[in-house]
Amino acid sequence: MKFFRKYIFPPLYGLLIYFTVRLLHDTEIHLPFWKREWTQNAAEIVMSLVVGYVGVYMFERLFKYYDKRWPLQFCYQNLVRELAIMVGLNLVLMNLVFTPWVIFVNGKLYMNDLADICTIPSLYAIVYYGIARSRTYMMAYVDNRVLLEKVTNDHLETELKFLKSQYHPHFLFNALNTIYFQMDEDLPGAKKSIEKFSELLRYQLYDQQQQVPVMNEMEYLQSFIDLQTIRSSDKIKLKINLDKRLNGQLVYPLLFLPLVENAFKFIGGEYLLTIDAGISDKVITFRVENSTPDFETPATQKGGIGLENLKRRLALLYPGKHQFVTKKENNTFKAELILQYE
């Protein structure tokens, strides 16, 4: 391909221009070029071959110059500038070679001859530019898109890690607080709590695949609930309903926990807490309801920072494939998360 482009294409390009000019010109004057003197035709063919080599060489040098100065950057200003320079160089080359020849053959320069010399080669130069540069600009477009996607993915990954880093210390603080208060009253129970706590940490440290079976999430939630109920008031009336069909469906980890953690954090009033998880038609529905104190704060009305982080994680992990709703009705805070899984 490189040999063809360097040695075969230039003479073909020059001959194509020559025969197009001859065809249009000879049709106008009704004199076929093969009836002219062969020496004149031979000279014009040789000049066309030279023009083909020189012209293609100039174009390639121009392309290399622009590629070096603006590597793989698609810009309309650069494109117009490059094309204008290319057409200008082509016009100078054609007029330097063929205009003196036409004057030598005809004794003077006619306007139709000048129009043929300037117009037809310019059109071919534009076509050549479009074909030769389309691949370069297509590669530039693709590379720019790939770079943009990489930057976007890196940004999203960084944001996800940041959101997780906000969540983990919050969880650790609550869990350690639970064990701390328990040690004063029930040392054997504190040891069991530490075992539960280690199970939770083990899941976070070692089972953080990109997606996990939803049953692992349910088991994790159960361990978290067990740990929280140790510290929670005996007034809490807990009701848990987990669909047994929740098994090997893959979901992103640690998306349900902020709802449960938020409920334990802001529960009050009648101390009612309901956790419900179900599945149907490729959709997992997770609901948490908790009663709230009669005296409300902005946090109890909207939920804690964990819910705000959850919203952002859902937007990154399940764009267009989730619904997350929180609402306050009377003295009950409700949160519902709906996920579409593959």
N, C-alpha and C positions, 0 to 999 in steps of 0.2 A: 504493500500500500504506500509506503514511504517512497519507494522507487518510482511508482506511477505518478505520485503527486509531484515529485521533483523533476523527472525527466520526460514523462509521457504527456502529462496534462498540459504543461505550458505551450508546446507547439499545437496541440489540439485547440486550446483556448484561442491562440492567435489565428489559426485557420478558420475557426468558427466565426470570428469577427470579420475576417477577410471575405469569406464567402457570403455572409449576410449583407455586407456593404455592396459587394458585387451584384448580388441578386436584386437588391432594391434599386441600385443605380442603373443596372443594365435593363431592368424592366421599364424604368422611366425613359431611357433614351432608345429603347428597342435595339440594343446592340449586345448580343450574348458575348460574354468575356472570352469564350473559347474561340471566337472568330477574330480576336485581336492577335497581335504578334506574340508568339510564344515567349520571346525574350522579355517583353513587358510583363506578361503574367508571371513568369519565373521570378523576376525581380520583386514584384509585389508579394509573391508567396514567401520569398526569402525574408523580406522586411517584416511580414506578418509573423513568421517564426521567431525572428529576433524580438519583435514587440511582445510576443507571448512569453518568452523566457524572461525578458527584462521586467515586464509588467508584473508577472507572478512573483518574481524575486522581490520587487519593491513592496508588493502587498504583504508578503510574508515577513519582511523586515519591519513593516509598519505594525503588523500584528504582534510580533515579538516585543517591540518597543512598548506598546500599550499593555501587553500582558506583564511586562516587567515593572512598569510604572504603577499600574492598577491591577494587581493579580487577582483574577477571579472575582472582580467587583462589577456587577451589572449596574450601569448608570446611564440614563438616557442622554445626559450631556456628553459623556465620554463617547457613547455610541455615535451621536450626530457628528461630533468633532472628528472622530476616526473615519467615518464614512465620507465626510466632506473632504478631508485630506486625501483619502484614497481616490475619490473621483477627480480631485484637482490634479494629483500626480498623473493619473491616467490621461487626462486631457492634455497635459503638457507633453507627455510621451508621444501620444498619437499625433499631435500637431508638429512636434519636432521631426518625426519620421515621415509622415504621409503628406503634410501640407507642401513642403518643398518638392516632393515627388510629383504631386498633382500639378503644381505650377510648371515643373520641368516638362511634363507630358503634354499639358494643354496650352501652355504658354501664359496662362493666367489662372486665377482661382475663382471658380464660380461658387455662388452661395449654396447651391444644392450639394456641391462637393464638400464644402466646409461643414454643412449640417450633418452629412453622413459621417464625416470624420469625428465630429464631436458627440453626436447623439447616440449612435449605435454602440460604440465602445463603452460609453458611460453607462448605458443600460446593462450591458453585459458585466461591467464592473460591479454594479449594484447587486445583480443576481449572484455573482461570485462571492461578494461580501456576505450576503445573506446565508449562502450555503456553507461557506468556510467558517463563519463566526457563530452560526447557530449552535454548534456543538460546544463551543467555548462558553457561550452565555448560558446554555442549558446546564453545563457542569457548574458554573458559578451559581446559578439559581438553586440547584440541588444541594451544593455544598453549604450555601447560606441557610437553606431550610434545615439541613442536618445540624448545622452549628446552632441555629435558633432552638431546635428541639432539644439539643444536648444541654444548652444553657437553661432552658425551661425545666427540663428534668432534674438537673442539678439543683436548681432553685427549689423545686418542689420537694426533693429528697432532703435538702437542708431544712426546709420548713417543717417537714414531718418529724425529723429528728429533734428539732427545737420544741415542737409541741409535746413529743414524748418526754423530753427532758423536763418540761414544766409539770407533766403529770406524775412522773415517778417520785420526785421529792414529796409531793403532796400526799401520795399514798403511803410512802415510808413514814412520814410524820404521824399520820393517823394510826397506822399499825403499831408503831413503837409506843405511842401514847397509850394505846389499849393495853399492851403488855406491861407497861410501867405501872399503871394503876392496879392491874390484876396481881402483880407480884406482892403487894402489901396485904392482900386478902386471901389469895389462893395460889400458893406456890406451885403445886402440882398442875393446877389449871394453867398457870403461866407457861409451864414447860410445854404443855400441849399446844398452847397458842403459838409458842415459838416454832413448834413443828409445822403448824399450819402456815405460819409466816414463811418458813423456809420453802414450803411447797409452792407458795405464791411466787416467791423470788425465783425459784428454779424454773417455773413456767416462763417468767419474763426473760430470764437470762438464756435459756437453752432452747426454748420452743418458739422462737420468734422467726419462723419462716415467713415468707411473703404472705401466704395464706395458711390457715389452719382449719382442721375439721371443727365444725360448730360445737360438737360434743365436748371438745377440749375447753372451749370457752364456757360452756355450761358448768363443767366440773370446776373450772377456775372460779366462776361466780359463786358456786356453792361453798368453796373453801373461804372465799372472801366474806360471804354472809355468815358462815360459822364463826369467823374471827370477829366480825362486828357485833354479833349477838352476845358475845362474851362481855363486851364492854357496855353494850346498850342497856337501857333501862328495862326492868322487868315488865314495864307497862306496854312495851311494843307488841302489837298483835300482827304477826308476820304470816303472810299467805303466799305460797310459791306454787306456781303451776307451769311446769316445763314440759312441752310436748315431747313425747317419747320418740317421735319421728325425727327430731333434731339429732342427727347422727354424723354422717360423713360429709355433709355439705360444707364447701370451703368458703370461709369468710376471712376478712382481715382481722387480726387480733386486737383485743382490748378496746372494742368499740361499745360493748354493752356495759362494761364496768362503770364508766362515769355516771350513768343513770342511777345505778344502784348506790354508788358512793354518795351521790348528791342527795338521794332519798334519806340515807342514814344520817347525813350531816344536818339536814334541815327538818327532820321529822319533829313533830310536836303535837299539841292539841290532844286528840284522841289516840295518838301513836299507832295509827293504822298504816301498814305497809304491804302493798300487793305487788308481786312480780309475776309477770305472765309472758311466756314465750311460745309462739306457735309458728307453723309453717304450712304453706299451701301454694301450689302453682309457681314454683321457683321464687317464692317470696317469703322472707322471714320477718315476722312481726314481734317486736319486743316492747312491752309496756311496763311502766313503773308508776305507781301512784302512792303518794304518801300524804298523810295529814300534816298540816302546818300549825305552828303556834298562832294564838289569837293576835299576838303582837307581831307584826310582820316588819321585816327589813327589806331593802332593795334586793339583797342576795336571795332571800326566801321567795321573793316574787319572781325572779328571773332564773334562779339557779346559780351555782358557783362557777368558778373559772374553768372547772372540768368540762362543763357543757359547752362553753364557748370554744374551747380547744377541740371538743368533739365535732362541733359544726364545721370547723375548718378542715379537720381530718377527713370527714365525710365528703366535703367538697373536692378534696384532692384524690381520695381513693375510690369514691363512687359517684363521679360526675353524671348527673342525669339518671342515676339508678338508685336513689334513696329518697326517703321522706323523713324528716325529723321535725316533730311538733312538740312544743311545750305550752301548757296553759294552766292558768290558776282559776279554779272554780270554787267559790266559797272558801272553805278551809282545806282544800285539797289541791296539791300540785301534781299534774299529770305530765308524763313524758312518753312519747311513742316514737320508736325508730323502726322504719320499714326498709329492708334491704332486698335488692334483686341480686341473686347469686347466679353464677354460671352453671 
